[in-house]
Amino acid sequence: MKRHLAREKAFQILFQLDINDNDPQQAIEAFLETEKSDDFLKMLVEGVTEHKEKLDSIISENLENWTLNRIASVERTILRIATYELRYLEDIPNNVSINEAVELGNTYGDDKSGKFINGVLSKILA
């Protein structure tokens, strides 16, 4: 599975976990059903789940005129994935993580999601 597709599937799983609060491993298995699991996908889901409080803290510290609870679930989930990549996955260039997050925002969010995500992530890097 290519990393872009793994990110997209991780986003979908984490979005469901944010709503249902299930076990991450069970969520991965249920979501993939007959597809083979992917190490990068599993690392993203488990990493974001494990570091969720720290990620939320980092995101919150870099919001202007927003609180984490006011952010739509789509943007919040994408920001968690990208922040996890930026802070914990040193082998991925920062610009790749940001570009992938913006693309997910443009696909799953509204017309302002990509720009909002880019702004928050740029501030996290500053």
Buried (B, 14 or more C-beta within 10 A) or exposed (E): BEBEEBBBBBBBBBBBBBEEEEEBEEBBEEBBEEEEEBEBBBBBBBBBBEBBEEBBEBBEEBBEEBEBEEBEEBBBBBBBBBBBBBBBEEEBEBEEBBBBBBBBBBEBBEEEBBEBBBBBBEEBEE
